[in-house]
Amino acid sequence: MFTPPAEAVRFQRASDQSLLIHFGHQITLEAHERVRRLLRLLALEPLAGIRNLHPSYCSVLVKFDPLEWRHQDLELRLSEYLARLRDVTLPAPRQVEIPVCYGDTYGPDLNDVAAIHGMTPEQVITLHSSVLYVVYFLGFVPGFAYLGELPPALVTSRLPTPRRSVPPGSVGIAGSQTGVYPFATPAGWRLLGRTPVSVFQPDRAELSLLSIGDHVRFKPISPEQFAAMGRA
């Protein structure tokens, strides 16, 4: 089958001390892999003066020390890294299962999502839990992983008016994405359920249960199982 060539990499000066590297403008697994390869290479061969790396769906924001780098010099140096991406070996993705209690007070938008798509709530649950999702990146709040992609039949717009707060562990969908809220926070995604698992864990070295590149599957559980796992 014909595979279209990867989009050309584009640099954008985002501030006086940051540089944005674009791997196209569409959410694709190919762009995601290129993001991961660049992060991996910079982890193996770090550049002095690079303060932080912020990955997104198809870009990486590079924050640097302006006393050590000028934009044009950093572009040239990073271009050397980009030319070697095909030689980077990525570790096998971790497989993470997250239990979810769907519907009722745990997922107050489940019935509405089912009605929007002409399904039963059970069909929505089956679809949502049937996919092996990819962690594209983390953001918004610590521990919040953007997971994709939803089955096309479940693609749903955000709520017209965001909620002021949702419980920790709430599992929501918006567009073609799904994710788990680590904290009580304002939220505009439609909530299908809730997990008793803490996705932000301050006692862990990485702090977040999930990391970029992980594979995630949701497992439906009952309210009794939810209660037994320790989150009321």
C-alpha positions in Angstrom: 0.0 0.0 0.0 1.3 3.5 -0.9 2.4 5.5 2.1 2.7 9.3 1.6 6.1 10.7 2.4 6.6 12.4 5.7 6.0 16.2 5.8 9.1 18.3 5.8 10.3 19.5 9.2 9.7 23.2 9.9 11.3 25.4 12.5 9.5 28.3 14.1 11.0 30.9 16.5 8.5 30.8 19.4 10.2 33.3 21.7 13.6 34.8 22.3 14.5 31.5 24.1 12.5 28.8 22.5 12.3 27.1 19.1 9.3 25.0 17.8 10.0 22.0 15.6 7.0 21.0 13.5 6.6 17.5 12.0 3.6 18.4 9.9 0.2 19.7 11.0 -1.9 16.5 11.3 -2.2 14.0 14.2 -0.6 10.9 12.8 1.3 8.0 14.2 4.2 8.8 11.9 4.5 12.4 13.2 4.2 11.0 16.8 7.0 8.6 16.1 9.3 11.3 14.8 8.6 13.4 17.9 9.5 10.4 20.1 12.7 9.7 18.1 13.9 13.3 18.5 13.2 13.1 22.2 15.0 9.8 22.5 18.1 11.1 20.6 18.3 14.3 22.7 18.0 12.1 25.8 20.9 9.9 24.6 23.0 12.8 23.4 21.9 15.9 25.3 22.8 19.4 24.1 24.3 21.8 26.7 22.1 24.9 27.1 18.8 23.1 26.3 16.6 23.8 29.3 13.4 21.8 28.5 11.6 19.9 25.8 7.8 20.0 25.4 6.4 17.5 23.0 2.9 17.8 21.4 1.0 15.8 18.8 3.3 16.7 15.9 5.8 19.2 17.3 8.5 19.7 20.0 9.0 23.0 21.7 12.7 23.4 22.6 13.5 25.9 25.4 17.1 27.0 25.5 19.6 29.3 27.3 19.8 32.4 25.1 23.3 33.1 26.4 24.4 29.8 24.9 22.4 29.5 21.7 21.1 31.8 18.9 18.1 30.5 17.0 19.9 30.0 13.7 22.8 28.1 15.4 20.4 25.8 17.3 18.4 25.2 14.1 21.6 24.0 12.4 22.6 21.8 15.3 19.1 20.2 15.6 19.0 19.7 11.9 21.9 17.3 12.4 19.9 15.4 14.9 16.8 15.3 12.6 18.9 13.8 9.8 19.6 10.8 12.1 16.1 10.1 13.3 15.7 6.9 11.2 18.6 5.4 13.0 17.1 5.9 16.4 15.7 2.7 18.1 12.7 3.3 20.3 11.9 1.1 23.3 8.9 -1.2 23.1 5.8 0.7 24.3 4.6 -0.1 27.8 1.1 -1.7 27.9 -1.1 -0.1 30.6 -4.6 -1.2 31.6 -6.8 1.3 33.3 -10.0 0.1 35.0 -13.1 2.3 34.4 -16.5 2.4 36.0 -18.8 3.7 33.2 -22.0 5.7 33.5 -24.3 6.9 36.3 -22.5 9.3 38.6 -19.1 8.1 37.4 -19.8 9.0 33.8 -22.6 11.6 33.7 -22.3 12.2 29.9 -22.4 8.5 28.8 -26.2 8.6 28.0 -25.9 11.9 26.1 -23.0 10.6 24.0 -25.0 7.4 23.2 -27.9 9.5 22.1 -25.8 11.8 19.9 -24.5 8.7 18.0 -27.7 6.7 18.0 -26.2 4.0 20.2 -26.9 2.3 23.5 -24.7 3.2 26.5 -23.4 -0.4 26.4 -22.3 0.1 22.8 -20.4 3.3 23.7 -18.7 1.4 26.5 -17.7 -1.4 24.2 -16.3 0.9 21.6 -14.4 3.1 24.1 -12.8 0.1 25.8 -12.1 -1.8 22.6 -9.2 0.5 21.4 -5.5 0.3 22.3 -4.8 4.0 22.7 -1.5 5.7 22.2 -0.2 8.4 24.7 0.7 11.2 22.3 1.9 13.6 25.0 1.2 14.9 28.5 -0.1 18.4 29.3 -2.9 20.7 30.5 -2.2 19.6 34.1 0.5 17.2 35.5 -0.3 13.6 34.7 -3.0 14.3 32.0 -2.2 12.2 29.0 -3.7 12.9 25.6 -4.8 9.5 24.2 -5.8 8.7 20.7 -7.5 7.9 18.7 -11.1 7.2 19.4 -13.1 5.0 17.0 -14.7 7.4 14.4 -18.2 6.5 15.6 -17.3 8.0 19.0 -15.9 11.3 17.8 -17.8 13.9 19.8 -17.5 17.7 20.4 -16.8 19.2 23.8 -19.5 20.3 26.1 -21.0 23.7 25.1 -20.2 24.9 28.7 -17.3 23.4 30.7 -17.9 22.1 34.1 -16.4 24.1 37.0 -14.8 20.9 38.4 -14.8 17.1 37.8 -13.7 14.4 40.2 -10.1 13.0 40.0 -10.0 9.9 37.8 -12.8 11.1 35.4 -12.4 9.6 31.9 -13.5 12.0 29.2 -13.7 12.3 25.4 -13.4 15.3 23.1 -13.0 15.2 19.3 -11.0 12.1 18.6 -9.2 12.2 21.9 -9.8 10.6 25.3 -8.0 11.1 28.6 -8.1 10.7 32.4 -8.3 13.8 34.7 -5.7 13.4 37.5 -7.1 16.2 39.7 -10.3 17.9 40.4 -10.2 20.6 37.7 -12.5 22.5 35.3 -13.3 20.3 32.3 -15.1 20.6 29.0 -14.7 17.0 27.8 -17.7 14.6 28.0 -17.3 12.3 30.9 -18.0 8.6 30.2 -16.7 7.1 33.5 -14.1 7.2 36.3 -11.1 5.1 37.3 -10.0 4.4 40.9 -6.4 4.5 39.7 -4.3 7.6 40.4 -2.7 8.7 37.2 -0.6 11.3 39.0 1.5 9.7 41.6 3.9 12.0 43.4 5.8 9.1 45.0 6.9 7.9 41.6 10.1 9.2 40.0 8.2 10.0 36.8 5.2 11.4 38.8 2.7 10.3 36.0 1.4 6.8 35.6 1.6 7.3 31.8 4.4 8.4 29.6 4.6 9.4 25.9 4.5 6.4 23.7 2.7 4.1 26.1 -0.2 2.0 24.9 -3.4 2.2 27.1 -6.5 0.1 27.2 -9.6 0.8 29.4 -11.2 -2.1 31.2 -14.9 -1.8 32.3 -15.5 -2.5 36.0 -18.5 -2.5 38.3 -19.3 0.1 41.0 -18.5 -2.7 43.6 -15.1 -3.2 42.0 -14.5 0.5 41.9 -15.2 0.8 45.6 -13.0 -2.2 46.4 -10.1 -0.5 44.6 -10.1 2.4 47.0 -11.6 5.6 45.5 -15.0 6.6 46.7 
